[in-house]
Amino acid sequence: MYNLKNKTVSILIVEDNQLDTLIVKTLLQNHFNLETVSTGQEALHIIEEIKFDIILMDIKLGNQSMDGTTLMKVIKSNDKYKNIKIFAVTAYAENETQFITEGFDGLYVKPVIKEEIFEFLNKNMI
């Protein structure tokens, strides 16, 4: 298990694509406390219940009422969640600067590849 300041790192994955969720969950579940949700409303509910260190946020959440950027802004607008790092996860590798300007702490470009996701998380955990 990965530790951050002597505690196991908790990650929330917000992803509406079941295959993408399965891939990330399979890669990370033995190394982190991991929860997955598929909608913005589920994400808002679970962060009330569980304290997360990192959120990996899909940008396009299908036909949901909230996309990943909107959801990130809602979460970051609450001081209670100011210490959660929220990373955009998308196959659309527009411009990392755009995502940082929007308020994300960084960008991970899909597809999720084992070595790359671990390198990304190690670089951004502290």
Z-matrix of the N, CA and C atoms (Angstrom, degrees):
N
C 1 1.450
C 2 1.521 1 110.12
N 3 1.308 2 115.44 1 139.79
C 4 1.456 3 120.73 2 175.91
C 5 1.516 4 109.22 3 -78.77
N 6 1.308 5 115.43 4 139.01
C 7 1.448 6 120.52 5 -179.67
C 8 1.521 7 110.43 6 -117.99
N 9 1.305 8 115.27 7 144.92
C 10 1.447 9 123.32 8 176.45
C 11 1.517 10 106.13 9 -130.46
N 12 1.333 11 116.00 10 113.58
C 13 1.466 12 120.67 11 -177.67
C 14 1.527 13 110.60 12 53.22
N 15 1.337 14 116.41 13 48.48
C 16 1.456 15 124.50 14 176.41
C 17 1.524 16 114.30 15 64.29
N 18 1.313 17 117.89 16 26.58
C 19 1.457 18 120.47 17 171.66
C 20 1.520 19 108.89 18 -138.77
N 21 1.303 20 115.69 19 152.92
C 22 1.449 21 120.43 20 179.86
C 23 1.525 22 109.78 21 -68.47
N 24 1.312 23 116.64 22 135.93
C 25 1.464 24 122.24 23 -178.84
C 26 1.530 25 109.53 24 -74.01
N 27 1.332 26 114.94 25 132.74
C 28 1.464 27 121.71 26 177.94
C 29 1.519 28 109.27 27 -108.08
N 30 1.330 29 115.02 28 130.43
C 31 1.465 30 121.12 29 -177.59
C 32 1.525 31 109.50 30 -125.15
N 33 1.330 32 115.31 31 133.88
C 34 1.460 33 121.93 32 171.08
C 35 1.518 34 107.84 33 -104.90
N 36 1.315 35 115.71 34 129.85
C 37 1.469 36 121.39 35 176.28
C 38 1.522 37 107.06 36 -107.82
N 39 1.332 38 116.25 37 121.69
C 40 1.463 39 122.14 38 176.75
C 41 1.519 40 106.02 39 -109.34
N 42 1.334 41 115.78 40 105.75
C 43 1.471 42 121.50 41 -172.84
C 44 1.526 43 108.19 42 -152.17
N 45 1.335 44 117.01 43 126.92
C 46 1.465 45 120.34 44 -179.23
C 47 1.527 46 113.46 45 -89.17
N 48 1.311 47 118.34 46 -14.20
C 49 1.464 48 121.41 47 -179.79
C 50 1.528 49 108.85 48 -88.43
N 51 1.332 50 116.55 49 117.23
C 52 1.465 51 121.14 50 -175.52
C 53 1.521 52 113.26 51 -61.76
N 54 1.321 53 117.59 52 -37.35
C 55 1.463 54 120.39 53 179.21
C 56 1.527 55 110.61 54 -66.68
N 57 1.331 56 117.17 55 -45.07
C 58 1.469 57 120.23 56 177.40
C 59 1.526 58 110.81 57 -60.95
N 60 1.325 59 116.35 58 -41.07
C 61 1.465 60 120.58 59 178.15
C 62 1.521 61 110.69 60 -61.26
N 63 1.324 62 116.85 61 -45.53
C 64 1.469 63 121.52 62 -179.68
C 65 1.529 64 111.28 63 -61.21
N 66 1.312 65 117.21 64 -42.37
C 67 1.473 66 121.26 65 -179.90
C 68 1.523 67 110.75 66 -62.19
N 69 1.339 68 116.22 67 -50.84
C 70 1.469 69 119.72 68 -178.41
C 71 1.528 70 110.23 69 -64.41
N 72 1.316 71 116.60 70 -42.86
C 73 1.468 72 120.39 71 -179.79
C 74 1.530 73 110.70 72 -61.38
N 75 1.299 74 117.13 73 -44.23
C 76 1.469 75 121.33 74 179.58
C 77 1.530 76 111.15 75 -61.23
N 78 1.314 77 117.03 76 -41.59
C 79 1.459 78 120.56 77 -178.84
C 80 1.524 79 113.21 78 -70.74
N 81 1.332 80 117.35 79 -35.88
C 82 1.462 81 120.57 80 -168.98
C 83 1.524 82 116.01 81 -104.86
N 84 1.324 83 118.24 82 -18.06
C 85 1.463 84 120.16 83 -169.39
C 86 1.527 85 114.74 84 -62.03
N 87 1.302 86 119.22 85 -26.38
C 88 1.459 87 120.61 86 179.68
C 89 1.524 88 113.04 87 -87.13
N 90 1.325 89 116.69 88 -1.41
C 91 1.459 90 120.62 89 -174.66
C 92 1.531 91 113.80 90 -119.56
N 93 1.323 92 116.91 91 -17.39
C 94 1.466 93 121.43 92 -175.15
C 95 1.524 94 109.18 93 -140.29
N 96 1.347 95 115.99 94 157.83
C 97 1.461 96 119.62 95 163.84
C 98 1.516 97 104.87 96 -73.51
N 99 1.305 98 116.94 97 123.28
C 100 1.452 99 120.73 98 -168.43
C 101 1.523 100 110.65 99 -131.31
N 102 1.308 101 115.76 100 134.26
C 103 1.461 102 123.09 101 172.44
C 104 1.519 103 107.38 102 -130.33
N 105 1.330 104 116.51 103 149.08
C 106 1.454 105 120.95 104 178.09
C 107 1.525 106 109.43 105 -129.99
N 108 1.322 107 115.33 106 142.82
C 109 1.461 108 122.54 107 173.33
C 110 1.523 109 107.74 108 -139.48
N 111 1.336 110 115.81 109 162.15
C 112 1.462 111 118.37 110 -176.82
C 113 1.526 112 113.92 111 -115.93
N 114 1.335 113 117.56 112 -5.29
C 115 1.465 114 119.34 113 -179.50
C 116 1.529 115 110.60 114 -133.46
N 117 1.308 116 114.98 115 161.64
C 118 1.454 117 120.79 116 176.94
C 119 1.520 118 111.66 117 -63.46
N 120 1.320 119 117.11 118 -40.28
C 121 1.466 120 120.37 119 179.79
C 122 1.527 121 111.20 120 -63.43
N 123 1.324 122 116.80 121 -41.31
C 124 1.473 123 119.73 122 176.81
C 125 1.526 124 110.55 123 -62.78
N 126 1.322 125 116.76 124 -39.20
C 127 1.470 126 120.70 125 179.68
C 128 1.523 127 110.17 126 -63.40
N 129 1.330 128 117.18 127 -45.84
C 130 1.462 129 120.52 128 -179.76
C 131 1.522 130 111.26 129 -62.53
N 132 1.306 131 116.48 130 -34.99
C 133 1.469 132 120.40 131 178.90
C 134 1.534 133 111.35 132 -70.16
N 135 1.322 134 117.31 133 -47.23
C 136 1.471 135 120.17 134 -173.93
C 137 1.528 136 112.26 135 -70.24
N 138 1.340 137 118.16 136 -30.50
C 139 1.464 138 117.62 137 178.94
C 140 1.526 139 111.75 138 -71.04
N 141 1.328 140 116.58 139 -15.65
C 142 1.469 141 120.42 140 172.21
C 143 1.523 142 110.66 141 -74.20
N 144 1.330 143 116.18 142 -28.39
C 145 1.463 144 122.59 143 -174.74
C 146 1.528 145 113.34 144 -92.75
N 147 1.319 146 116.39 145 -35.08
C 148 1.471 147 122.07 146 -172.20
C 149 1.524 148 109.36 147 -128.53
N 150 1.332 149 116.45 148 139.55
C 151 1.469 150 121.23 149 177.09
C 152 1.529 151 108.30 150 -89.36
N 153 1.320 152 116.19 151 120.31
C 154 1.455 153 122.29 152 -179.98
C 155 1.523 154 110.74 153 -107.11
N 156 1.340 155 115.08 154 147.73
C 157 1.463 156 121.61 155 174.13
C 158 1.523 157 110.49 156 -90.00
N 159 1.335 158 115.41 157 -34.50
C 160 1.465 159 122.18 158 -173.60
C 161 1.526 160 109.02 159 -139.37
N 162 1.332 161 115.65 160 141.64
C 163 1.461 162 121.28 161 168.81
C 164 1.519 163 107.10 162 -121.56
N 165 1.330 164 115.63 163 126.97
C 166 1.462 165 122.32 164 173.01
C 167 1.529 166 105.72 165 -99.17
N 168 1.336 167 117.01 166 110.06
C 169 1.454 168 123.06 167 -167.39
C 170 1.524 169 112.06 168 -111.48
N 171 1.327 170 115.34 169 113.85
C 172 1.456 171 119.35 170 171.61
C 173 1.528 172 107.95 171 -63.83
N 174 1.305 173 117.03 172 143.26
C 175 1.462 174 120.73 173 -178.43
C 176 1.523 175 110.98 174 -82.61
N 177 1.302 176 117.43 175 -44.92
C 178 1.460 177 121.40 176 -179.02
C 179 1.527 178 108.08 177 -98.29
N 180 1.314 179 116.36 178 108.43
C 181 1.464 180 120.57 179 -178.59
C 182 1.525 181 111.07 180 -102.02
N 183 1.320 182 116.36 181 47.33
C 184 1.462 183 121.78 182 176.11
C 185 1.518 184 112.05 183 60.24
N 186 1.307 185 115.35 184 -135.56
C 187 1.463 186 120.92 185 -177.15
C 188 1.527 187 112.10 186 -93.97
N 189 1.300 188 116.66 187 25.04
C 190 1.463 189 120.42 188 -178.70
C 191 1.523 190 110.54 189 -72.24
N 192 1.323 191 115.17 190 162.37
C 193 1.463 192 120.02 191 -179.31
C 194 1.526 193 111.99 192 -73.46
N 195 1.334 194 116.83 193 -13.36
C 196 1.459 195 121.01 194 -176.01
C 197 1.521 196 109.29 195 -134.83
N 198 1.337 197 117.37 196 127.46
C 199 1.462 198 118.80 197 173.55
C 200 1.524 199 108.39 198 -85.64
N 201 1.321 200 117.06 199 175.80
C 202 1.456 201 121.39 200 -176.08
C 203 1.512 202 114.18 201 -63.77
N 204 1.322 203 116.96 202 -35.48
C 205 1.462 204 120.18 203 179.54
C 206 1.523 205 110.74 204 -67.41
N 207 1.321 206 116.62 205 -44.78
C 208 1.465 207 120.69 206 177.59
C 209 1.518 208 110.77 207 -61.86
N 210 1.323 209 116.57 208 -44.46
C 211 1.465 210 121.26 209 179.50
C 212 1.520 211 111.02 210 -61.35
N 213 1.328 212 117.53 211 -44.08
C 214 1.466 213 121.23 212 178.11
C 215 1.525 214 110.46 213 -58.04
N 216 1.329 215 116.94 214 -43.34
C 217 1.468 216 120.85 215 -178.84
C 218 1.528 217 111.29 216 -65.93
N 219 1.318 218 117.39 217 -38.30
C 220 1.464 219 120.99 218 177.00
C 221 1.528 220 109.81 219 -62.62
N 222 1.323 221 116.65 220 -46.29
C 223 1.470 222 120.71 221 -179.50
C 224 1.526 223 110.44 222 -63.55
N 225 1.322 224 117.17 223 -47.57
C 226 1.472 225 120.71 224 -176.51
C 227 1.524 226 112.71 225 -69.76
N 228 1.322 227 117.98 226 -18.32
C 229 1.464 228 120.39 227 178.62
C 230 1.529 229 112.03 228 -74.82
N 231 1.327 230 116.68 229 -10.91
C 232 1.464 231 122.09 230 179.87
C 233 1.529 232 108.99 231 -101.42
N 234 1.329 233 117.21 232 116.48
C 235 1.471 234 121.55 233 -179.16
C 236 1.523 235 112.81 234 -56.34
N 237 1.317 236 116.91 235 -25.07
C 238 1.461 237 121.92 236 -179.94
C 239 1.541 238 111.51 237 -60.72
N 240 1.320 239 116.50 238 -26.25
C 241 1.465 240 121.32 239 -175.33
C 242 1.517 241 112.82 240 -111.28
N 243 1.325 242 118.43 241 15.43
C 244 1.463 243 121.46 242 -173.19
C 245 1.526 244 113.97 243 -63.00
N 246 1.321 245 118.87 244 -21.78
C 247 1.470 246 120.96 245 -178.57
C 248 1.521 247 114.06 246 -90.48
N 249 1.329 248 117.57 247 -3.56
C 250 1.464 249 120.44 248 178.26
C 251 1.526 250 108.36 249 -78.94
N 252 1.333 251 115.98 250 126.94
C 253 1.467 252 119.45 251 173.94
C 254 1.532 253 107.46 252 -84.17
N 255 1.317 254 116.17 253 128.68
C 256 1.462 255 121.14 254 -179.06
C 257 1.524 256 108.41 255 -117.85
N 258 1.327 257 114.92 256 120.93
C 259 1.462 258 121.23 257 -178.26
C 260 1.522 259 110.40 258 -112.35
N 261 1.316 260 116.37 259 131.69
C 262 1.456 261 122.08 260 173.61
C 263 1.522 262 108.42 261 -70.18
N 264 1.324 263 115.85 262 136.36
C 265 1.459 264 121.74 263 176.22
C 266 1.522 265 106.26 264 -127.52
N 267 1.328 266 116.00 265 117.33
C 268 1.458 267 119.63 266 -175.48
C 269 1.516 268 111.14 267 -153.73
N 270 1.306 269 115.38 268 154.07
C 271 1.463 270 120.81 269 172.96
C 272 1.522 271 110.00 270 -84.88
N 273 1.318 272 115.53 271 -12.53
C 274 1.457 273 120.97 272 -178.92
C 275 1.520 274 108.84 273 -93.53
N 276 1.302 275 115.64 274 90.98
C 277 1.466 276 121.56 275 -174.64
C 278 1.513 277 110.20 276 -80.58
N 279 1.332 278 115.42 277 60.94
C 280 1.459 279 118.73 278 179.93
C 281 1.517 280 109.48 279 -55.31
N 282 1.296 281 116.57 280 -95.86
C 283 1.442 282 120.77 281 -174.76
C 284 1.524 283 107.95 282 -143.77
N 285 1.316 284 116.71 283 119.96
C 286 1.459 285 119.72 284 -177.48
C 287 1.521 286 111.35 285 -56.51
N 288 1.325 287 117.25 286 -36.46
C 289 1.461 288 121.21 287 179.75
C 290 1.521 289 110.98 288 -59.01
N 291 1.321 290 116.96 289 -37.20
C 292 1.463 291 121.38 290 178.80
C 293 1.528 292 110.43 291 -61.01
N 294 1.324 293 116.94 292 -44.29
C 295 1.460 294 120.55 293 -179.09
C 296 1.532 295 111.24 294 -68.24
N 297 1.319 296 117.25 295 -38.22
C 298 1.460 297 121.32 296 177.39
C 299 1.536 298 109.35 297 -64.69
N 300 1.329 299 116.58 298 -43.00
C 301 1.460 300 121.33 299 178.25
C 302 1.525 301 110.89 300 -60.94
N 303 1.328 302 117.08 301 -38.11
C 304 1.467 303 121.45 302 178.02
C 305 1.523 304 111.48 303 -65.33
N 306 1.347 305 117.19 304 -27.34
C 307 1.456 306 120.32 305 179.25
C 308 1.511 307 115.61 306 127.98
N 309 1.337 308 117.08 307 -4.32
C 310 1.461 309 119.92 308 177.53
C 311 1.525 310 110.00 309 -69.94
N 312 1.329 311 116.03 310 155.17
C 313 1.462 312 121.24 311 178.14
C 314 1.526 313 112.32 312 -86.04
N 315 1.313 314 117.36 313 -6.42
C 316 1.453 315 121.86 314 179.35
C 317 1.512 316 110.67 315 167.91
N 318 1.324 317 115.63 316 -178.65
C 319 1.465 318 122.65 317 -176.41
C 320 1.511 319 109.86 318 -134.80
N 321 1.349 320 116.39 319 132.78
C 322 1.460 321 122.26 320 170.01
C 323 1.522 322 106.53 321 -117.11
N 324 1.327 323 116.40 322 126.29
C 325 1.455 324 121.60 323 -177.53
C 326 1.526 325 109.68 324 -95.19
N 327 1.359 326 115.41 325 124.87
C 328 1.462 327 121.73 326 175.82
C 329 1.511 328 108.91 327 -68.40
N 330 1.309 329 119.68 328 155.90
C 331 1.461 330 126.40 329 9.39
C 332 1.524 331 111.61 330 -78.69
N 333 1.327 332 114.63 331 156.96
C 334 1.458 333 120.46 332 178.45
C 335 1.524 334 108.37 333 -78.16
N 336 1.313 335 115.25 334 121.41
C 337 1.462 336 122.65 335 179.38
C 338 1.515 337 107.32 336 -119.98
N 339 1.322 338 116.12 337 133.58
C 340 1.462 339 121.73 338 -171.19
C 341 1.528 340 113.32 339 -48.09
N 342 1.308 341 117.53 340 -57.14
C 343 1.462 342 120.35 341 -176.19
C 344 1.524 343 111.27 342 -62.33
N 345 1.329 344 116.56 343 -38.55
C 346 1.463 345 120.77 344 -177.67
C 347 1.523 346 112.30 345 -69.92
N 348 1.330 347 118.12 346 -41.57
C 349 1.458 348 120.01 347 -178.59
C 350 1.523 349 110.82 348 -67.33
N 351 1.340 350 117.43 349 -38.31
C 352 1.461 351 119.61 350 177.91
C 353 1.530 352 110.86 351 -68.45
N 354 1.314 353 117.07 352 -40.07
C 355 1.462 354 120.49 353 177.32
C 356 1.531 355 109.76 354 -62.64
N 357 1.326 356 116.35 355 -44.21
C 358 1.453 357 121.17 356 179.09
C 359 1.529 358 111.40 357 -60.73
N 360 1.330 359 117.03 358 -47.60
C 361 1.459 360 120.58 359 -178.79
C 362 1.528 361 111.36 360 -65.98
N 363 1.321 362 117.12 361 -42.00
C 364 1.473 363 119.42 362 178.25
C 365 1.521 364 111.10 363 -60.24
N 366 1.316 365 116.63 364 -41.68
C 367 1.470 366 121.57 365 -178.40
C 368 1.536 367 111.42 366 -67.56
N 369 1.339 368 117.37 367 -30.96
C 370 1.458 369 120.66 368 -171.44
C 371 1.530 370 115.62 369 -108.62
N 372 1.322 371 117.72 370 4.56
C 373 1.464 372 119.04 371 -175.49
C 374 1.508 373 114.08 372 -74.61
N 375 1.307 374 118.98 373 -31.09
C 376 1.465 375 119.66 374 -174.10
C 377 1.510 376 110.90 375 -103.10
